[in-house]
């Protein structure tokens, strides 16, 4: 098992390493790779903090490396500005992990994704290892999360709303019948080395790399949600990346009442009506498909016309000999990206945004 941690300008990163050190191990060897990274346009302060942290990490490794645990700090500076960021740093570490597993002929090596501001639950290593050991078809695991907000009441309120939104969104995707409804949190998943290679590895996006990567992994099938495995990221306002916790928290504070507005449940209910009838589109011509969708909500019909849904169904029918392959290809077209596009298309003109606090907090 190899844990990969991208790190840029994180003075408190040693808390993460100490947390991993305290987690009991299964009967395997585990390496933790910390990728200290900076770009051509990083600030002098950020670069200097990275160098200081790199030195601290080397000292930590000298003190705690043994036959079972290996801490490996790596320093990368002046990465090209076009790609530099958390995606490239995560990719560097994960590609190195795959290279190691390739050299050791271990296609079932486990790559664990974590961030440099996280602590972990005591069962972290044992539960992840057990999940893969008990299911030789398993491709990835998804872990639970709870952000640390300290004594900052404003931050606490914002981050709990954001967590409620993530869980609400997951549950609504599950409700629609979408098969790949899992969380896509960069610090809260693991993936089999073989699966990592099959999907072409981690992308170099400067934000959202976890989402893009995991959508491809989910499509392979056999994903386990380990709800008793916890990561505890540090909640903070940040504009380092265009997506994720930091920008979301800032967005909440920008609301007049400090309450997050989210997609309406009615929009998901409307989408469920389409997904529920997907099987009846199998082996039907475009005119029949149109007749079978005419009673759907006008908002959804507008969107389906915009994305040329009828052509997608025709493609599915032209390339699928069985209903099972038809379903798979259906969600290849109507994937997580298209769902987000649909939700953004129908809000707020067709469906109003709703306050997360109005949904009961049961997610």
C-alpha positions in Angstrom: 0.0 0.0 0.0 1.3 3.5 -0.9 -0.2 6.7 0.4 0.2 9.7 -1.8 0.1 13.2 -0.3 0.5 16.4 -2.4 1.8 19.2 -0.3 2.2 22.9 -1.0 2.8 25.5 1.6 1.4 23.4 4.5 3.2 24.3 7.8 1.1 21.7 9.7 1.7 18.7 7.4 3.5 16.8 10.2 0.2 16.3 11.9 -0.9 14.2 8.9 2.3 12.1 9.1 1.9 11.6 12.9 -1.7 10.5 12.4 -0.6 7.9 9.9 2.1 6.8 12.2 -0.4 6.2 15.0 -2.7 4.1 12.8 -2.1 0.3 13.3 -1.0 -1.6 10.3 -2.1 -4.8 8.7 0.6 -7.4 7.9 1.9 -5.5 4.9 4.5 -2.9 4.1 3.2 0.7 3.7 4.9 3.7 2.1 3.8 7.3 2.4 5.0 9.6 -0.4 4.8 13.3 0.2 5.1 15.3 -3.0 6.2 18.9 -2.0 5.5 20.8 -5.2 5.7 24.4 -6.4 5.3 26.1 -9.8 7.1 28.7 -11.9 4.7 31.3 -10.4 4.6 30.2 -6.8 5.4 32.8 -4.2 8.8 33.0 -2.6 7.1 32.3 0.8 5.4 29.2 -0.6 8.6 27.9 -2.0 10.5 28.6 1.2 7.9 26.9 3.3 8.1 23.8 1.0 11.8 23.6 1.4 11.5 23.9 5.2 8.8 21.3 5.2 10.8 19.0 3.0 13.7 19.1 5.5 11.3 18.4 8.4 9.8 15.4 6.4 13.3 14.0 5.8 14.0 14.2 9.5 10.7 12.6 10.3 11.5 9.8 7.9 15.0 9.2 9.5 13.3 8.9 12.9 10.4 6.6 11.9 11.3 4.6 8.8 11.5 0.9 9.5 10.7 -2.5 7.8 7.0 -1.9 7.9 6.7 1.9 7.3 8.5 4.1 4.8 8.0 7.8 4.7 9.4 9.2 1.4 9.5 13.0 0.9 10.0 14.3 -2.6 10.6 17.9 -3.7 9.6 19.3 -7.1 10.1 23.0 -7.9 9.3 25.2 -10.8 6.8 22.9 -12.3 5.3 24.3 -15.5 2.6 26.9 -14.8 0.3 25.4 -17.3 -0.1 22.2 -15.3 1.3 22.9 -11.8 -1.2 22.3 -9.0 -2.7 19.6 -6.9 -3.6 17.4 -9.9 -0.1 17.3 -11.2 1.4 16.7 -7.7 -1.1 13.9 -7.0 -0.3 12.4 -10.5 3.5 12.5 -9.8 3.1 10.6 -6.6 0.6 8.1 -8.0 2.6 7.4 -11.1 5.6 6.7 -9.0 3.5 4.3 -6.9 2.3 2.5 -10.1 5.9 2.3 -11.3 6.9 0.6 -8.0 4.0 -1.9 -8.2 5.0 -2.6 -11.8 8.6 -3.3 -10.9 7.4 -5.6 -8.1 4.8 -7.3 -10.3 2.0 -6.3 -7.9 -1.1 -5.3 -9.9 -3.1 -5.5 -6.7 -1.0 -2.8 -5.0 -3.2 -0.2 -3.3 -2.8 3.5 -3.9 -4.3 5.7 -1.1 -5.1 9.4 -1.8 -4.8 11.8 1.0 -4.1 15.5 1.6 -1.5 17.3 3.7 -4.1 18.9 6.0 -5.7 15.6 7.0 -5.7 13.3 10.0 -7.2 9.8 9.8 -9.2 7.4 11.9 -7.4 4.6 13.8 -8.7 1.9 11.5 -7.5 3.7 8.4 -5.0 1.1 7.1 -6.6 -2.0 8.4 -10.1 -1.3 7.0 -8.8 -0.3 3.6 -6.6 -3.4 3.3 -9.4 -5.7 4.5 -11.8 -4.4 1.9 -9.4 -5.3 -0.9 -8.4 -8.6 0.7 -12.0 -9.7 1.0 -13.0 -8.8 -2.6 -10.6 -9.6 -5.4 -12.8 -7.7 -7.8 -12.7 -4.4 -5.9 -11.4 -1.5 -7.9 -11.6 1.4 -5.3 -12.8 2.5 -1.9 -14.4 5.7 -0.9 -14.0 7.0 2.6 -16.0 9.2 5.0 -14.9 12.7 6.0 -15.4 15.3 8.8 -13.7 18.7 8.6 -11.9 20.1 11.5 -13.0 23.7 12.2 -11.5 24.4 15.6 -13.3 27.0 17.7 -14.3 29.2 14.7 -18.1 29.2 14.8 -18.5 30.9 11.5 -16.2 28.3 9.8 -17.9 25.5 11.7 -21.4 26.5 10.4 -20.1 26.9 6.8 -18.3 23.6 6.7 -21.1 21.6 8.2 -23.4 23.0 5.5 -20.9 22.1 2.9 -20.7 18.5 4.2 -24.5 18.3 4.3 -24.5 19.4 0.7 -22.0 16.7 -0.4 -24.0 14.0 1.3 -27.3 15.4 0.0 -25.9 15.4 -3.5 -24.7 11.8 -3.2 -28.1 10.7 -1.8 -30.0 12.4 -4.6 -27.8 10.9 -7.2 -28.5 7.5 -5.7 -32.2 8.3 -5.6 -32.3 9.0 -9.3 -30.8 5.6 -10.1 -27.4 6.9 -11.3 -25.0 4.1 -10.6 -21.9 6.2 -9.9 -23.2 8.3 -7.1 -20.1 8.1 -4.8 -18.3 11.0 -3.2 -15.3 12.4 -5.2 -13.2 13.9 -2.4 -9.5 13.9 -3.2 -8.4 13.1 0.3 -10.9 10.2 0.8 -10.3 7.4 -1.7 -8.0 4.5 -2.6 -7.6 2.7 -5.9 -6.1 -0.5 -7.1 -2.9 -0.1 -9.1 -4.4 -2.1 -12.0 -7.5 0.1 -12.1 -5.3 3.3 -12.0 -3.5 2.2 -15.1 -6.7 1.0 -16.9 -8.2 4.5 -16.7 -5.1 6.3 -17.8 -3.9 7.6 -14.4 -4.6 10.8 -12.6 -5.1 14.0 -14.6 -3.1 17.2 -14.3 -6.1 19.5 -13.7 -5.4 22.3 -11.2 -8.6 21.5 -9.4 -11.3 18.9 -9.7 -8.7 16.2 -10.7 -10.3 13.8 -8.1 -13.7 14.2 -9.7 -12.5 13.6 -13.3 -10.3 10.6 -12.3 -12.9 8.9 -10.0 -15.6 9.1 -12.6 -13.5 6.9 -14.9 -12.7 4.5 -12.0 -16.3 4.2 -11.0 -17.2 3.1 -14.5 -15.1 0.0 -14.0 -17.5 -1.2 -11.3 -16.9 -2.8 -7.8 -16.5 0.3 -5.6 -16.8 0.0 -1.8 -18.0 2.8 0.5 -16.1 2.5 3.7 -18.2 4.7 5.9 -16.3 3.7 9.1 -13.0 4.9 7.6 -12.6 8.7 8.3 -10.4 11.5 7.1 -10.4 14.8 9.0 -9.4 17.6 6.6 -8.7 21.1 8.0 -11.6 23.5 7.2 -10.4 26.8 5.9 -11.3 29.5 3.4 -9.0 29.2 0.4 -8.8 30.2 -3.3 -6.0 27.9 -4.3 -8.3 25.8 -6.5 -11.4 26.8 -8.4 -13.4 23.9 -6.9 -13.6 22.2 -3.6 -14.0 23.1 0.1 -12.2 26.4 0.2 -14.2 28.1 -2.6 -17.4 26.5 -1.3 -17.0 27.9 2.1 -16.3 31.4 0.7 -19.5 31.1 -1.4 -21.5 30.4 1.7 -20.2 33.5 3.4 -21.1 35.5 0.4 -24.7 34.6 0.8 -26.8 37.3 2.5 -27.9 35.0 5.3 -24.8 32.8 5.4 -26.8 29.8 4.2 -25.8 27.6 1.3 -28.3 27.3 -1.6 -28.4 23.9 -3.4 -30.1 22.2 -6.3 -33.8 21.5 -5.8 -35.0 17.9 -4.9 -37.6 18.4 -7.6 -34.9 18.5 -10.3 -33.6 15.1 -9.1 -37.1 13.7 -9.0 -37.6 14.8 -12.6 -34.3 13.2 -13.7 -35.3 10.0 -11.9 -38.4 9.8 -14.1 -36.0 9.6 -17.1 -33.6 7.1 -15.6 -36.5 4.9 -14.5 -37.7 4.4 -18.1 -34.2 4.0 -19.7 -34.8 0.2 -20.4 -37.9 0.9 -22.6 -35.6 2.8 -25.0 -33.8 -0.4 -25.8 -34.3 -1.3 -29.5 -36.6 1.6 -30.1 -36.3 4.0 -33.0 -36.0 7.8 -32.5 -39.7 8.5 -33.1 -40.7 5.9 -30.5 -38.2 7.3 -28.0 -39.6 10.8 -28.6 -43.1 9.5 -27.9 -41.9 7.8 -24.7 -40.5 11.0 -23.3 -43.1 13.5 -24.3 -44.7 13.5 -20.8 -41.5 14.4 -19.0 -41.1 17.8 -17.3 -40.6 20.7 -19.9 -37.3 21.6 -18.2 -35.9 18.1 -18.8 -37.3 18.0 -22.4 -35.6 21.3 -23.1 -32.3 19.9 -21.9 -32.6 16.6 -23.7 -33.2 18.5 -27.0 -30.2 20.7 -26.3 -27.8 17.7 -25.7 -29.3 15.7 -28.6 -30.5 12.9 -26.4 -32.3 11.1 -29.2 -28.9 10.7 -31.0 -27.4 9.2 -27.9 -30.1 6.6 -27.6 -29.6 5.8 -31.3 -25.9 5.3 -30.6 -26.7 3.0 -27.7 -29.1 0.9 -29.8 -26.6 0.7 -32.7 -23.8 -0.6 -30.4 -25.5 -2.7 -27.8 -26.8 -6.3 -28.4 -28.1 -6.7 -24.8 -30.0 -4.7 -22.3 -27.1 -4.8 -19.9 -24.7 -3.2 -22.3 -27.4 -0.7 -23.3 -27.7 0.4 -19.7 -23.9 0.8 -19.4 -23.7 2.8 -22.6 -26.7 4.9 -21.5 -24.8 6.2 -18.5 -21.7 6.6 -20.6 -23.7 9.3 -22.3 -25.7 10.6 -19.3 -22.7 10.7 -17.0 -21.9 12.8 -14.0 -20.7 15.7 -16.1 -24.1 15.7 -18.0 -26.0 15.6 -14.7 -24.2 18.7 -13.5 -24.9 20.4 -16.9 -28.6 19.5 -16.6 -28.8 20.8 -13.0 -27.2 24.1 -14.0 -29.4 24.3 -17.0 -32.7 24.0 -15.1 -31.7 26.2 -12.1 -33.1 28.7 -11.3 -35.4 29.3 -14.3 -37.3 26.0 -14.0 -36.4 25.0 -10.4 -35.5 27.4 -7.6 -32.4 26.8 -5.5 -33.3 25.7 -1.9 -31.5 26.3 1.4 -29.6 23.4 2.6 -31.0 24.1 6.1 -34.5 23.4 4.7 -33.7 19.8 3.8 -33.6 18.4 7.4 -29.9 17.7 7.6 -30.5 13.9 7.3 -27.8 13.2 4.8 
